[in-house]
Amino acid sequence: MSRPDTSETLTIHALGAHGDGVHQAERERIYVDRALPGDTVTAALRRDAEGLWRGDLIDVIAASPHRVSPPCAHYDVCGGCALQHATPAFYQDWKVSLVRDALAKRDLAPRVWKDPVFLPAGGRRRVTFAALKKGNVVTLGFNRRRSHQVTDVAGCLIIDPAILELRSKLSMLLVPVLKEGKSADVFIQMVNGGCELVITGPMGRGGAPDLVVHEALAQLAHTARIGRIAWRARERDAPEVMLERNPMMARFGALNVALPPLAFLQPTPAGEAALVAAVMEHLPEKGTFADLFAGCGTFTGPMLARGAVDAVEGNPDAVRALEKARGTLPLRVTLRDLFRNPLRADEAKRFDAIVFDPPRAGAQAQAKALAASTVPLLIGVSCSPGSFARDARILVDGGYTLDSAQVVDQFTWSHHVELVGVFRRA
Ligand SMILES: C[S@@+](CC[C@H](N)C(=O)[O-])C[C@H]1O[C@@H](n2cnc3c(N)ncnc32)[C@H](O)[C@@H]1O
């Protein structure tokens, strides 16, 4: 197909995995941003960097029955959400279909589908704002759709309102901190009433913290009640703590963990509770367990109420935090790269159940090792249906059955979704 960059009238047949409407042309697909199955739209066509046809929505000529007015006033410009323009019923079915279709592609279906859990918006406790200082104003927001320009998001519906309130204070307080005309990322995490800020990017006049910056940050921490502030010049650098008024404490069951800067937490407290409940529902009442990709202990803590836990994690800061929190609990903590050096089948055999919750890339090497193990129960938590299905196939080929799956949606209105899958050795 060769098309000039032009506008066309298109009917939309399906929704793609990123929430784009899909028009199926003769031999190629056209992905139309913010369009829904059943819509007829006009769109400006262009090839993207990967060679795919994209349609930038110009007008909806005939609206899909699934179309609604988006609830957020910033939806047209902000790139943070993908699917506010669909009815809740359509949106929820689509989220479930993302998991069902990913499994079906690998010829898999769970014996039981547990009821999906959809969490309300407004609970996001960790967020990274794009920040830009120009004169006496710092704009803190999200990137505009299809652009790197920062858009103000005064009324975001996803984020915890306490973070939004803080954001409005930071627009002033960050003025003496950030470098003129340069962008930075401002990560905010709130847990148990504590709040941390991690700034990534150039600061002060020279790009690195100077005396003025230090003084301004001390003022900022006091005025906005920030517990800890850390800084790094680039994303790949380790954050350097510049000021700590209070430790950032998180409670996971019996574990009281002092979180390191930028610690991974489930994005919403309700999402964390739903995932923990889904895991604990299947974990035996007593036993010896492993928690692989344990982070700072989201699952390890509650699991300790049922027996001894081996927590294995690749991030040294998280491992140190868990070790410090251990006290007299029956917890062993190991720093280990589970991609390169997965827990072997002979090491796994002493466990009654293993929980694994890898990053988006999944746990391919670990799944291969577990497929050869005798562990009776594996509980997988995943934020990527595609990599989960790939790893599930490996486990099923190794003799496990996929007993149940449950969709947990804490990433409201985005194309991201989580699931908990339970595997049993026949
Ligand atoms: C999705 S998070 C889950 C953390 C924890 N289970 C929770 O719910 O808070 C994935 C975790 O895997 C860890 N991780 C990433 N790559 C790893 C690797 N190659 N080996 C071990 N852990 C890794 C990350 O540091 C992170 O803590």
Ligand as a Chemical Component Dictionary entry (heavy atoms), coordinates in Angstrom:
data_LIG
# 
_chem_comp.id                   LIG 
_chem_comp.type                 NON-POLYMER 
_chem_comp.pdbx_formal_charge   0 
_chem_comp.three_letter_code    LIG 
# 
loop_
_chem_comp_atom.comp_id 
_chem_comp_atom.atom_id 
_chem_comp_atom.alt_atom_id 
_chem_comp_atom.type_symbol 
_chem_comp_atom.charge 
_chem_comp_atom.model_Cartn_x 
_chem_comp_atom.model_Cartn_y 
_chem_comp_atom.model_Cartn_z 
_chem_comp_atom.pdbx_ordinal 
LIG C1  C1  C 0  7.312  -5.824  39.194 1  
LIG S1  S1  S 1  8.540  -5.571  40.403 2  
LIG C2  C2  C 0  7.857  -6.519  41.701 3  
LIG C3  C3  C 0  8.422  -6.269  43.062 4  
LIG C4  C4  C 0  7.594  -6.835  44.209 5  
LIG N1  N1  N 0  7.186  -8.198  43.975 6  
LIG C5  C5  C 0  6.393  -5.961  44.489 7  
LIG O1  O1  O 0  5.273  -6.321  44.141 8  
LIG O2  O2  O -1 6.581  -4.872  45.063 9  
LIG C6  C6  C 0  9.838  -6.537  39.764 10 
LIG C7  C7  C 0  11.054 -6.670  40.648 11 
LIG O3  O3  O 0  12.018 -7.467  39.944 12 
LIG C8  C8  C 0  13.311 -6.965  40.221 13 
LIG N2  N2  N 0  14.187 -7.420  39.120 14 
LIG C9  C9  C 0  14.277 -6.898  37.875 15 
LIG N3  N3  N 0  15.173 -7.619  37.150 16 
LIG C10 C10 C 0  15.627 -8.600  37.965 17 
LIG C11 C11 C 0  16.554 -9.656  37.787 18 
LIG N4  N4  N 0  17.183 -9.835  36.626 19 
LIG N5  N5  N 0  16.786 -10.487 38.820 20 
LIG C12 C12 C 0  16.155 -10.312 40.008 21 
LIG N6  N6  N 0  15.257 -9.319  40.225 22 
LIG C13 C13 C 0  15.007 -8.472  39.224 23 
LIG C14 C14 C 0  13.128 -5.473  40.285 24 
LIG O4  O4  O 0  14.187 -4.869  41.013 25 
LIG C15 C15 C 0  11.773 -5.378  40.984 26 
LIG O5  O5  O 0  11.943 -5.307  42.368 27 
# 
loop_
_chem_comp_bond.comp_id 
_chem_comp_bond.atom_id_1 
_chem_comp_bond.atom_id_2 
_chem_comp_bond.value_order 
_chem_comp_bond.pdbx_ordinal 
LIG C1  S1  SING 1  
LIG S1  C2  SING 2  
LIG S1  C6  SING 3  
LIG C2  C3  SING 4  
LIG C3  C4  SING 5  
LIG C4  N1  SING 6  
LIG C4  C5  SING 7  
LIG C5  O1  DOUB 8  
LIG C5  O2  SING 9  
LIG C6  C7  SING 10 
LIG C7  O3  SING 11 
LIG C7  C15 SING 12 
LIG O3  C8  SING 13 
LIG C8  N2  SING 14 
LIG C8  C14 SING 15 
LIG N2  C9  SING 16 
LIG N2  C13 SING 17 
LIG C9  N3  DOUB 18 
LIG N3  C10 SING 19 
LIG C10 C11 SING 20 
LIG C10 C13 DOUB 21 
LIG C11 N4  SING 22 
LIG C11 N5  DOUB 23 
LIG N5  C12 SING 24 
LIG C12 N6  DOUB 25 
LIG N6  C13 SING 26 
LIG C14 O4  SING 27 
LIG C14 C15 SING 28 
LIG C15 O5  SING 29 
# 
